[in-house]
């Protein structure tokens, strides 16, 4: 039986459900690589057009520890993972 990590990693790619700007959970793509260029581009565009720019940043590193894992696994199974 495949590991949960393996199934979770492959599912979005197999089902083509990630957008091109999705950096987390993709091999070779990390949010650390995305942040500098994306934030800078957005800030410059907003400044050029005299607009405001903002961002919301959430650290979800501990989120898995706060979930009821039985419910999560049931939902993942329902989604075909």
Residue pairs with C-beta under 8 A, 6 or more apart in sequence:
7 81
8 76
8 81
9 25
9 27
11 17
11 79
11 80
11 81
12 18
12 25
12 26
15 80
18 25
18 26
21 34
21 38
22 29
23 29
23 30
23 31
23 33
23 34
24 30
24 31
39 55
42 53
43 53
45 51
45 53
46 52
46 53
47 53
